Amino acid sequence: MTMRLDYLSIFPAYFDVLDISLLGKAAVNGLVEVHAHDLRDWTHDRHRTVDDTPCGGGAGMVMKPDPWGEAFDEIIGTEPDSSVHVIFPSPSGAPFTQSAAQELSSAVRIVFCCGRYEGIDHRVIDYARSMWTVHEVSLGDYVLNGGEVAALAITEAVVRLVPGFMGNPESLAEESFSAGQDGLLEYPLFTRPVSWRGLDVPEVLMSGHHGRIAKWRRDESVRLTCERRPDLTDSDFGVPH
Ligand SMILES: CN1CCCC[C@@H]1Cn1ccc2ccc(-c3n[nH]c(N)c3C#N)cc21
């Protein structure tokens, strides 16, 4: 089943990058289908206006609802369909998580609505909620200038989980935040040369003793998680005292 991805933005060129790397290969293999759209194509004035001053006053400009509605009609349609997932990146959205990426990886259709200025007229989101499955999500607790970078990050997190996308699906199981890692951060990685600029690969990893290697890796994951992400340690991971 091909996953169709649509991107609505006043900077559609942001999504040209999706033609390269693994994502480009996935498109070639028919796993995903990518369509980027210029929101200004649904304006009707000479200046192709997409914004206006905020009702109630305040700084900056707000994105007008009209172009979004007309773009929705043409790109998605005018009939409700809960199988269509519409994503609004927003600093006030719910944190985007690996489990959200996992859920979205089985979607047949995802439409990214990339706002700019101060944001999008809220009625656009309300209308979308009445028609499709809407996700207002945030990439993290910092401010970007628009939703495009978030849409790209979410795309990569989702598409890499689509069955058939990754050459070796087993590699997904050992990653940070994946279910198989018990919510722990990934352990440190090493490869050859064994000694580099006076720095050596931990001896245990060269021992060939799989049990000891597994214990070292688990201990390192617990140590790193306790140090860097105490918020993920909802229980005592048997932290070595
Ligand atoms: C700067 N400007 C005035 C303050 C409010 C935001 C606005 C810019 N802006 C407009 C649309 C839009 C969408 C997402 C984000 C965003 N920022 N940080 C995240 N984690 C984001 C996500 N995901 C920012 C956006």
The ligand as a MOL file (V3000), in Angstrom:
LIG
                    3D

  0  0  0     0  0            999 V3000
M  V30 BEGIN CTAB
M  V30 COUNTS 25 28 0 0 0
M  V30 BEGIN ATOM
M  V30 1 C 7.6460 32.3240 15.6540 0
M  V30 2 N 6.2010 32.4870 15.4910 0
M  V30 3 C 5.5950 33.2330 16.5960 0
M  V30 4 C 5.4550 32.3950 17.8620 0
M  V30 5 C 4.6950 31.1080 17.5650 0
M  V30 6 C 5.3660 30.3740 16.4080 0
M  V30 7 C 5.4850 31.2350 15.1940 0
M  V30 8 C 6.2010 30.5090 14.0730 0
M  V30 9 N 5.3860 29.3890 13.5840 0
M  V30 10 C 4.3440 29.5550 12.7280 0
M  V30 11 C 3.7980 28.3030 12.4690 0
M  V30 12 C 4.5450 27.3440 13.2030 0
M  V30 13 C 4.4700 25.9580 13.3690 0
M  V30 14 C 5.3450 25.3140 14.2220 0
M  V30 15 C 6.3020 26.0510 14.9420 0
M  V30 16 C 7.1590 25.3770 15.9530 0
M  V30 17 N 8.0110 26.0750 16.7320 0
M  V30 18 N 8.6090 25.2220 17.5910 0
M  V30 19 C 8.1680 23.9750 17.3880 0
M  V30 20 N 8.5690 22.8490 18.1020 0
M  V30 21 C 7.2440 24.0280 16.3420 0
M  V30 22 C 6.6050 22.8720 15.8310 0
M  V30 23 N 6.1370 21.8770 15.4630 0
M  V30 24 C 6.4080 27.4320 14.7580 0
M  V30 25 C 5.5280 28.0850 13.9000 0
M  V30 END ATOM
M  V30 BEGIN BOND
M  V30 1 1 1 2
M  V30 2 1 2 3
M  V30 3 1 2 7
M  V30 4 1 3 4
M  V30 5 1 4 5
M  V30 6 1 5 6
M  V30 7 1 6 7
M  V30 8 1 7 8
M  V30 9 1 8 9
M  V30 10 1 9 10
M  V30 11 1 9 25
M  V30 12 2 10 11
M  V30 13 1 11 12
M  V30 14 1 12 13
M  V30 15 2 12 25
M  V30 16 2 13 14
M  V30 17 1 14 15
M  V30 18 1 15 16
M  V30 19 2 15 24
M  V30 20 2 16 17
M  V30 21 1 16 21
M  V30 22 1 17 18
M  V30 23 1 18 19
M  V30 24 1 19 20
M  V30 25 2 19 21
M  V30 26 1 21 22
M  V30 27 3 22 23
M  V30 28 1 24 25
M  V30 END BOND
M  V30 END CTAB
M  END
